[in-house]
């Protein structure tokens, strides 16, 4: 089973900067959401409706402007018919949406 994921590795010179690490997590989330949404063949408005979010929210998420939170990951995973998986450490953030088995 193939997952839809994105990864962000923090360059060494920015590892002490929490804002840079947070931005990387937001970028990884946005790319993973975009990848899974397009694989499903749905538009942003449909995803927004499925997730109980606004179209503006989805645009911000996919644009890398929203940091992942547990409630947001749950809502997105449900709306994307997938399981969310996130890995975070000081140097790397990976976000995946793994499709549910048919």
Residue pairs with C-beta under 8 A, 6 or more apart in sequence:
1 98
1 99
1 101
2 99
3 82
3 85
3 96
3 97
3 98
3 99
4 32
4 35
4 36
4 39
4 82
4 96
4 97
4 98
4 99
5 32
5 35
5 85
5 94
5 95
5 96
5 97
6 27
6 28
6 29
6 30
6 31
6 32
6 35
6 94
6 95
7 28
7 92
7 93
7 94
7 95
8 24
8 25
8 27
8 28
8 92
8 93
8 94
9 24
9 91
9 92
10 20
10 21
10 24
10 90
10 91
10 92
10 93
14 20
14 21
15 21
15 90
15 91
21 90
21 93
22 67
23 64
24 93
25 67
25 68
25 88
25 93
25 95
26 64
26 65
26 66
26 67
26 68
27 64
28 93
28 94
28 95
29 61
29 64
29 66
29 67
29 68
29 86
29 95
30 61
30 62
30 63
30 64
30 65
30 66
31 62
31 64
31 95
32 95
32 96
32 97
33 47
33 58
33 61
33 62
33 76
33 80
33 97
34 62
35 97
36 80
36 82
36 97
36 99
37 43
37 44
37 47
37 62
37 80
39 99
40 80
40 81
42 50
44 55
44 58
44 59
44 62
45 55
45 58
47 53
47 58
47 79
47 80
48 54
48 55
48 57
48 58
50 78
50 79
50 80
51 57
51 58
51 75
51 76
51 78
51 79
52 75
52 79
53 75
57 66
60 66
61 72
61 76
66 72
68 86
68 95
73 84
73 86
74 84
76 84
76 97
77 83
77 84
77 97
80 97
81 99
81 100
82 97
82 98
82 99
82 100
83 97
83 98
83 100
84 95
84 96
84 97
84 98
85 94
85 95
85 96
85 97
85 98
86 93
86 94
86 95
86 96
87 93
87 94
88 94
